[in-house]
């Protein structure tokens, strides 16, 4: 296997010493945010496993990353067995130093919110499986293989909708103005709670677990939602986030600068979400 540059120290204990190579798993790694995260981690020296349901895009994204020793991985991430295979594939490259759960779906209909009466059983279970079960299965499988020296970390991609709830029906005159279906907000609230619970569970293994909660990000997930109008006007920054801004928060939480941060989340929302 071709080696990549050694990673910088990732814990106070490792400061000033040679740090071994690490692999990083990025689920949804070929998506609008995931592909940018994958690139940043590759630049940091990780061997990146780009995991995505679209195998061709996963392979293409992995091949386009800087450095060498990256891998495209495809499969149904709502399956425990597939996540076990994914964790094993990452370990074959190097010990797992980072897991980023960027996988997620927010179904819309031509940019329009799917309302309560339109959410059938299949859609509800699909969103919960992709947004909650898949991250849980991967962390459960990967944590067994991650180093316990304080160098390993998990970041889950959350959403401000997990705290605010989603908006009213189409045409509602009251905020929040959110185009996401309510099952999406519920799934991200569950993932936020799971993130805290995992941080507590894995603390004795010295594995940190945090979240990044984006607001509106200019990616294909936003569908045909326009970048003007009441949705963006409720954001103090008056624009959607760029994927690079979300990836920067993820990179920070994985870095030694965040060595005493676990069980929390960074909002990347342009000042939109109300703070309790």
RAZI-V450763 format. One record per residue. RES is the residue in one small letter. PHI is phi as a letter, one per 40 degrees, with the letter a starting at -180 (NA if undefined). NEAR is the number of other C-alpha atoms within 10 Angstrom. Layout:
BEGIN
RES_PHI_NEAR, RES_PHI_NEAR
END
This chain:
BEGIN
x_NA_8, x_c_7, x_c_13, x_b_18, x_d_13, x_c_14, x_c_15, x_c_18, x_d_17, x_b_21, x_a_18, x_d_13, x_c_11, x_c_15, x_d_12, x_g_9, x_b_9, x_c_11, x_b_15, x_c_14, x_c_19, x_b_24, x_b_28, x_b_29, x_b_31, x_b_26, x_c_30, x_g_26, x_c_31, x_b_28, x_c_25, x_c_18, x_c_24, x_d_27, x_c_26, x_c_21, x_c_29, x_d_33, x_c_21, x_c_20, x_c_24, x_c_23, x_c_17, x_c_18, x_h_22, x_c_29, x_c_33, x_c_33, x_b_31, x_c_34, x_b_33, x_a_26, x_c_17, x_c_17, x_c_16, x_c_14, x_c_20, x_c_24, x_c_20, x_c_14, x_c_25, x_c_27, x_c_16, x_c_12, x_c_22, x_c_18, x_g_19, x_b_19, x_g_21, x_c_24, x_a_21, x_c_22, x_b_26, x_b_20, x_i_16, x_c_15, x_c_24, x_c_20, x_b_15, x_c_17, x_c_14, x_c_19, x_c_24, x_c_17, x_c_16, x_c_24, x_c_26, x_c_17, x_c_18, x_c_26, x_c_21, x_c_12, x_c_22, x_a_20, x_d_21, x_c_29, x_b_29, x_a_29, x_b_28, x_b_28, x_c_26, x_c_27, x_c_24, x_i_23, x_b_17, x_b_20, x_c_21, x_b_18, x_b_10, x_f_11, x_g_15, x_c_18, x_c_22, x_c_20, x_c_17, x_d_12, x_c_6, x_c_10, x_c_14, x_c_9, x_d_8, x_c_8, x_c_13, x_d_16, x_c_13, x_c_16, x_c_22, x_c_21, x_c_19, x_c_20, x_c_27, x_b_23, x_c_19, x_d_23, x_c_27, x_c_22, x_c_18, x_c_26, x_c_23, x_d_16, x_c_19, x_c_25, x_d_21, x_c_12, x_b_16, x_c_25, x_c_17, x_b_16, x_c_13, x_g_21, x_c_26, x_c_27, x_a_28, x_b_26, x_b_28, x_b_28, x_c_26, x_c_29, x_a_27, x_c_23, x_c_25, x_c_21, x_b_18, x_c_15, x_g_20, x_c_22, x_c_20, x_c_20, x_c_17, x_d_13, x_g_7, x_c_10, x_c_10, x_b_9, x_c_12, x_c_18, x_c_19, x_b_24, x_c_24, x_c_23, x_c_26, x_c_22, x_c_24, x_c_23, x_d_24, x_c_21, x_c_25, x_c_26, x_c_21, x_c_17, x_c_24, x_c_27, x_c_14, x_c_18, x_c_27, x_c_17, x_c_14, x_c_21, x_c_23, x_c_16, x_c_14, x_c_16, x_c_16, x_c_11, x_c_17, x_g_17, x_b_25, x_c_29, x_b_31, x_b_26, x_b_26, x_b_23, x_b_24, x_c_24, x_c_22, x_c_24, x_b_21, x_c_18, x_b_14, x_d_11, x_c_18, x_c_19, x_g_16, x_b_12, x_c_19, x_c_12, x_c_16, x_b_11, x_h_10, x_c_14, x_c_19, x_c_20, x_c_14, x_c_17, x_c_17, x_d_12, x_c_13, x_g_16, x_a_18, x_c_19, x_c_18, x_c_16, x_d_19, x_c_17, x_c_16, x_c_24, x_c_21, x_c_14, x_c_21, x_c_25, x_c_20, x_c_12, x_c_25, x_c_25, x_c_19, x_c_19, x_c_13, x_b_16, x_c_19, x_b_10, x_b_15, x_a_23, x_g_19, x_b_18, x_a_23, x_b_16, x_c_20, x_b_23, x_b_22, x_g_18, x_g_14, x_c_19, x_c_21, x_c_8, x_b_8, x_c_4
END
